Structures are given as C-alpha cells and as structure tokens.
C-alpha cells in the first residue's frame, strides 16, 4: 500500500475566481485545465433559498425597511469582505475576519504533495467520492461548489459549503458554523491528558478519517500530518520552489539561459496562453449563446404552439356552444312552424265557415232582391209580409256584418230605398 501525506484545511476565505478558473493562477498548466472537474452550485441562490422562510418571517416583523434582509448571502459577504480589506490595510492577519461571520466555508484537500502523490485519476476518484457524500455526512451543511484542480502541481479539491443550525430560533444563531457543528453532535471535550478538543477539531478529525477510509479502497494509506485544524495550502510556494530546483538542475547540466531571454519567452508564452484562453472562452461563449438562442427559439415555438392549441380549443368550445344554441333555436323554430301550421289549418276551417255563411248571405240577398221586385210589382200584397221581411232583413244584416262587411253598405242602401217606398221616415226609426 502506497503512503502519502494528507493535507486538509478549512477557511472562511473563498476565492470563487480561483476555484472556477475564471482567474487561474500563473503556475497552473493550461494544457491540463481540461482535466479539471468543477461544479458551481451558486452559493447566493442556495443560501437565500435555504434561509428563505426564516428571512421572510424576520422581515414581516420589521417596521423599518432598513432593518429588513434583502439578500442574506450578499449582506453577509459584504461585511466579511469589508473585514478582509481592513485586515489587509492594517496588516492584522485575520483579526477582523475572525470576528465576522463568513458567508460560506471552504475545505481544501490534497493527497500527497508536489513530489509524491497518487496518479491523477485515482486522486480524482477519492476526492469526488468525498465531495459527493459530504452533505449526507453533514446534514447541517450544503455544498455550494466542488472544484477538483488537476492543472496545478498536485491534484486537490476545493469544497465550498454553507451551514445552518435550523433548530435555533433566530437567523443569527442559525447562520453559525459552531452552532451547526453542535447540532450535528460535535461538542468541546477534553482528552485523558486534560487537553481541550474543540467541536471544530473533532469534526475535522472525523472528515480526515473518512478520506483515509476512502483511500484504502484504492490501496492508498494517508498520513494525518495536520491535527491542529489549521489551513495548509502552499501550492504556489511549493511550485516556485520546484521551479527553482529545476532551474538549478538545468544550470548544473550546463544549460545557461540569459535572464532577458527567459523573461521574453515567459512574456510571449503568457500572452499566447492568455490569447488561447480568450479564444477558448469566446468559443465556449459563442456555443453557449447559440444554445441559449436555440433554447429561447424552442421556447417561443412551444409557447406559440400552446397558444394555437388553446385558441383551437376555445374555438372548438365556442363552435360547440353555437351548435347547441343553433339546435335549440332550430327546435324552437320547428315548434313555432308546427304551431303556425295548426293556426293556418284552423284559419282555413274558419274561412270555410265564413265562406259558407257568405254563401247563405248572398242567397238571402237574392231573396231580398226578389221581394223588392215583387213589392214594386205589387206593393199592397207585399206590404202584408213587410214586418216579417223586415225581421229577416235584420238577421241577414247581422250575418253580413259579421261575415261580409263589404256588403253592409249595399244592404243599407237597399233597406233605405225599401222604407222610402213604404212611406217610412228613416229619422223616426
């Protein structure tokens, strides 16, 4: 079993530009950058989503807007960055940062050192398994970013994580790394030699043991060289020392390169690498923009298709309603037509009755004309039946007025002439 030293450190200083390689270190090898494995889960979104309920409840109780929390991550980061600037300006180490809450923590893990370390593939497997299982081991932590760098002297992991002690009552106490450790069962204790072991150190030891167990699966033993919980991350210094040793070795072999030539080559190489990086970055950005445009276009097409579908559904429903209404109106129209037909049939029957009455009226008129002719020929004989004829004439007038109003005037003239012939004054009647 191969033996390597284990480097394991925790810090509140998270350099996202370094981790994501948006600003790679000078000693990183661009040719190996493609071997890096990087996952950025966006600490801002994770922390604000994780604390959303508590922040909403807190803001609801505030009467002044300036006391409300708009973005928990950004507000915490702003305070921490301000403390870091003050430490740098006053050269006080981490005096002010140690007194300020950091928005997230970072673990840096390296298996071996610059000269002695396992192969890149094995190291990536061990570090990947460690990162994937981190949240399950630590329920009060959430990974916000995992970056395995293979482009530096030794393959190593930057694991960024947020923390929350959700059993506490206030946001300030929830957003506490120490309280999160306590909630997971890590408490300060003392050894048999009466040495104090903090909750943080106990958690560090537990995480190192996890790495040691993972390494055993690949026939690798890890020597726990750091037990004081302090950060050890000297990649840049180690690389510089290694470069110096290589330079001395070259000089011993008779290779003497002038300083100006080295400077020029380094400058040219740096410019070339920068240009290559910009080209690759631009290529990735162009591809990303094309993909975004394609996704946007597909989304627009999908939305348009959905609108057309919804419009078609609404049109179909409208047509169904109109068809139902038309059917109802048609049924009502049919009923009205049937009723009209019944009325027409009844009217025809009434017309036939009227026609019969009119025929009777015309017959009565014929009788009257015959009577009048008889009267003119024999006034004395006809006068004997005058009163009876007069009554019959009244009945005929009623029938004519009812069934043939247009004959009423004719009958009235005939009656007036008849009365005049009899010597009767129409005004006296």
C-alpha positions, 0 to 999 in steps of 0.5 A: 500500500502506497503512503502519502501525506494528507493535507486538509484545511478549512477557511472562511476565505473563498476565492470563487475566481480561483476555484472556477478558473475564471482567474487561474493562477500563473503556475497552473498548466493550461494544457491540463485545465481540461482535466479539471472537474468543477461544479458551481452550485451558486452559493447566493441562490442556495443560501437565500433559498435555504434561509428563505422562510426564516428571512421572510418571517424576520422581515414581516416583523420589521417596521423599518425597511432598513432593518429588513434582509434583502439578500442574506448571502450578499449582506453577509459577504459584504461585511466579511469582505469589508473585514478582509480589506481592513485586515489587509490595510492594517496588516492584522492577519485575520483579526477582523475576519475572525470576528465576522461571520463568513458567508460560506466555508471552504475545505481544501484537500490534497493527497500527497504533495508536489513530489509524491502523490497518487496518479491523477485519476485515482486522486480524482476518484477519492476526492469526488467520492468525498465531495459527493457524500459530504452533505449526507455526512453533514446534514447541517451543511450544503455544498455550494461548489466542488472544484477538483484542480488537476492543472496545478502541481498536485491534484486537490479539491476545493469544497465550498459549503454553507451551514445552518443550525435550523433548530435555533430560533433566530437567523443569527444563531442559525447562520453559525458554523459552531452552532451547526457543528453542535447540532450535528453532535460535535461538542468541546471535550477534553482528552485523558491528558486534560487537553481541550478538543474543540467541536471544530477539531473533532469534526475535522478529525472525523472528515480526515478519517473518512478520506483515509477510509476512502483511500484504502479502497484504492490501496492508498494509506494517508498520513494525518500530518495536520491535527491542529485544524489549521489551513495548509495550502502552499501550492504556489510556494511549493511550485516556485520552489520546484521551479527553482530546483529545476532551474538549478538542475538545468544550470548544473547540466550546463544549460545557461539561459540569459535572464532577458531571454527567459523573461521574453519567452515567459512574456510571449508564452503568457500572452499566447496562453492568455490569447488561447484562453480568450479564444477558448472562452469566446468559443465556449461563449459563442456555443453557449449563446447559440444554445441559449438562442436555440433554447429561447427559439424552442421556447417561443415555438412551444409557447406559440404552439400552446397558444394555437392549441388553446385558441383551437380549443376555445374555438372548438368550445365556442363552435360547440356552444353555437351548435347547441344554441343553433339546435335549440333555436332550430327546435324552437323554430320547428315548434313555432312552424308546427304551431303556425301550421295548426293556426293556418289549418284552423284559419282555413276551417274558419274561412270555410265557415265564413265562406259558407255563411257568405254563401247563405248571405248572398242567397238571402240577398237574392231573396231580398232582391226578389221581394223588392221586385215583387213589392214594386210589382205589387206593393199592397200584397207585399206590404202584408209580409213587410214586418216579417221581411223586415225581421229577416232583413235584420238577421241577414244584416247581422250575418253580413256584418259579421261575415261580409262587411263589404256588403253592409253598405249595399244592404243599407242602401237597399233597406233605405230605398225599401222604407222610402217606398213604404212611406217610412221616415228613416229619422223616426226609426 
